[in-house]
Amino acid sequence: MHIPTQEHWNETVTRESSRGKLERVKEVKSFMIKNWQDRYSDNIKEFQGYSIGKIFKYLNNPEIISLAGGLPSPEMFQVFEMRLASQKRLEEDIYTIMQYTAVPGEITLIDAILGFLKRDNINIQEENLVVTSSGQHGLDLTGRLFLNPGDIVMLDRPTFAGAIVAFQMQRPKIIGIDLQEDGVDVDSYKIKLEELVKKGQKPKFIYVVPDFQNPSGITTGLEKRKALLELSYKYDIPIVEDSPYRDLRYRGETVPSIFSLDQQNGGSNVIGLYTFSKLFCPGIRVGFNIGPADVINRMTNIKEANILNTPKYNQDMCTEFLTTMGFDKHINKCRKYYREKLDLFLQTMEECFPPEMGVTWTKPEGGLFLWVTVPEHIDTNELFMEAIKYKVAFVPGEVFYGENPSKNHMRINFSFASKEQLTEAVKRLSKCIKAYV
Ligand SMILES: Cc1ncc(COP(=O)(O)O)c(C=O)c1O
């Protein structure tokens, strides 16, 4: 074997010093890799990452009111309770907190979550649950477990951009079905499924966010949930139900989760994805996936390879959140706080967008987002750049489509900005659109 010497590695080059003098220095040259692109895996070569990230570089100016991020309000963080719980856990258990911990999750947290799910008519065992390091990790495990390149995933148009990127890592074919005002368009799913199955192209799974969907805020009603489940049984296709916003309902009746409906039928067709990010805090990066024991076991194997374990401290904070930090009171507080913001936002929209402007928007019953549609000739990517001049920001709708994006929509977050900022943001948006049109 040829072993390079120091002479091969270094080349002497002339360069200008910081004081403006020319100097001779040795630089590592000969064995430098010049082309990294050709070495990346096929899965990653074309992968561009999370496209939402690209707009955030425009938001550095503090005068810009951002309705772009999916951030819960820091006013809803239980800072006092969190400090207390944190101190308690560190005093009681600092040595185990500093250690590696079980891959599937801390048993204390798993027990607390099993109790939490019972409130929602979900009755599962420890073997049906893996703790994840957030909802995004749960999506990543799902994509890795099920998808080979070219496999089909069906989902709504629009849907959560983070799910699209997580699945895209495995290079599937994404088939989208337009979402309706009252949720998942089950009839169109059926037509498409029939067509695909006939061609021998059975999708690997259907991904949905039935409660206060990101980005539209739309909720899918009970009949449609049941009908979607029927499709899953008929065509033998799992449903991945992502539920980060389920407890953030501000009005109307809770609709049973597809997971619980499946359980009532004695089925095992649904995988549920959950996160503590929206209800507790995103900084803690903890969530959980539930489903058939074999699926969860396989997800746990993947987790072992990709992050090993979720930090015990973070899990302990979530256990405290569910058991000692006044959970019910906290949820009620969040619901009241966000309801007020949503109502104010909707009212200001009515005032600032008269019907002749041709702008429409969803009226969510919960969650953190609503979906605004502008006249078809407006491309919201371009409108975004204009809106920045008016010091207001949103997410252009394009990123929420797996393929053939629709360009005249925007996602609006109403949870993070203050009430004053929300009304000002709507006024700025209205002025901007009037001028742009
Ligand atoms: C539908 C949906 N799933 C998953 C996630 C990811 O959540 P997390 O912040 O816990 O990674 C989000 C976050 O916005 C979401 O809206």
The ligand as an SDF file (V2000), in Angstrom:
LIG
                    3D

 16 16  0  0  0  0  0  0  0  0999 V2000
  -48.4880   17.7650   11.6390 C   0  0  0  0  0  0  0  0  0  0  0  0
  -47.1860   17.8640   12.3330 C   0  0  0  0  0  0  0  0  0  0  0  0
  -46.5060   16.7290   12.5780 N   0  0  0  0  0  0  0  0  0  0  0  0
  -45.3190   16.7730   13.2100 C   0  0  0  0  0  0  0  0  0  0  0  0
  -44.7500   17.9550   13.6060 C   0  0  0  0  0  0  0  0  0  0  0  0
  -43.3860   17.9280   14.2100 C   0  0  0  0  0  0  0  0  0  0  0  0
  -43.4210   18.2130   15.5400 O   0  0  0  0  0  0  0  0  0  0  0  0
  -42.1060   18.3740   16.4050 P   0  0  0  0  0  0  0  0  0  0  0  0
  -41.8890   19.8330   16.5570 O   0  0  0  0  0  0  0  0  0  0  0  0
  -42.3960   17.6870   17.6630 O   0  0  0  0  0  0  0  0  0  0  0  0
  -40.9740   17.7330   15.6760 O   0  0  0  0  0  0  0  0  0  0  0  0
  -45.4350   19.1550   13.3730 C   0  0  0  0  0  0  0  0  0  0  0  0
  -44.8410   20.4270   13.7590 C   0  0  0  0  0  0  0  0  0  0  0  0
  -45.1670   21.4950   13.3460 O   0  0  0  0  0  0  0  0  0  0  0  0
  -46.6830   19.0950   12.7190 C   0  0  0  0  0  0  0  0  0  0  0  0
  -47.3880   20.1970   12.4570 O   0  0  0  0  0  0  0  0  0  0  0  0
  1  2  1  0
  2  3  1  0
  2 15  2  0
  3  4  2  0
  4  5  1  0
  5  6  1  0
  5 12  2  0
  6  7  1  0
  7  8  1  0
  8  9  2  0
  8 10  1  0
  8 11  1  0
 12 13  1  0
 12 15  1  0
 13 14  2  0
 15 16  1  0
M  END
$$$$
